[in-house]
Amino acid sequence: MKLDRTFVREVKKAANGDGSRKARFAFLNPARDAARKLSTPNVRDEFSDILLEYGRAVVGLCVAVTVWERRDRLESRTVRWATEVLKLWTNRPIDTLCLYIHDNLHPSRIEEYAGSFIGLTTEEA
């Protein structure tokens, strides 16, 4: 599983910043807002708008945290994507569940509404 190079740069820059505590909170505050907005049963309809509002890095990490927590119910390709994205986030807090998407849907539904996003951020090897 290889991630798109542009996406990798976006995630590293947005999530890690300069590695400081200030940079961590500068990322976490909008990321928590994005996770809150994504936490709705209507996420399928709102996903694109939230992606445009917060950007690929923020939404990508929210999706990755959620996929990782639901890993036992998802396809291995999706879980590998989430693992690679989470590896990029080196300046993360101990508890990453603050970015979990509480959509009240079946765990595998994330593959439906975020599947094209996952595919677009992955390079075919």
N, C-alpha and C positions, 0 to 999 in steps of 0.2 A: 504494500500500500504506500503510494507516494502522493503527498499533498502538492497542490499547485504552488509554485514558488512565490507567486505574488501573494497568495493567501498566507503562506508561512511568514513572509515579511510583515504583513498587516497584523497578524496575531502577535508576533514577537514585539513589534513596536507598540501596539496598543496595550497589551496585557502586562508587559514587563517594564516598559519605559526605561528609566535609568537604574532600576532595581531598588529604588528607595521606597520607604513606607508611604511617602507622599504620592509617588507614582502609582503604588498599589491602590490607594483609595481614590485617586483620580480615575482609575479604570473601574473599580468595583462599584462606585456610585451609579454611573449610567448603566452598567451591566446588570445591577440589581433591578433597576427600573425596567430594562428590557425583559428580564426574566418575569417580572410582575405582569407586564403587558402580554407576554406570551402565555401566561398561566390562565388560559381561558379555554373552554370547550370549542370556541369558535376560532381557535388558533389557525386552522387550515385556511380560513378566509383572510385573516389578518397577518399571516406570516410575512408576506411580501412587503407590506407597508412597514412593518416593524424592522425588517431587514434594511429597507431604505433609510429609515429614521436613525438606526443605531449602527449600521455598518456590518460588514461580514465578520470582522474579528469578534465583536461583542456577541452577536447572535450565534456565531460558530462555537464559541465557548459555552454558551448556554445550552446549545444542542449537544455538545460533547459531554458536558456534565450529566445531562439527562440520559443520554444514551448509555454512559458508563454505569449509572445507577440501575438502568433497566437491562443490562447486558445479558442476563440469563433468558430474556424473552425475545432477543433480536438476532438478526442475521450476523454472522461472524464478520462480514465485510464492513458493516456499519460499526461494529464494535472496534474493529481495527482502525477505522477512520477516527473515531473518538479518542482512542489511545494515542494516536499520532498527534492529534490536536492538543490533547492535555499535556503531552511531553513538551510542547512549545511554551507552555505557561509556567515559567520558572519562578516568578514573583507572586505566587498564589498564597492565599491564606490557608490555614490548616484545614478549615472546613469549607469545601467548595460548594456545598449544597445551597449556598445563598444564590447560586445561578441555576438551580434546578427548576424546570418548567413543570408546574403543577396544573396540567391541562385536564385532569379528571377523565382522560380517555384511556382506552386500552393501551398498554405499553408499546405495542407494535405500531400504533398509529403515527408515531414520530417518523417512522420510515416513509409514510405516505406524504406528510406535509413538509418534511425536511429532506426527503430523498433527492429531489432535483438539486437542492443546495449542496448536499453532500457530493453528488456526482460532479457538480461544476467546480468544486474545490479539490478534486482529485485528479491527478494525472494518470493516464493509462500507462502502465509500465510494460 
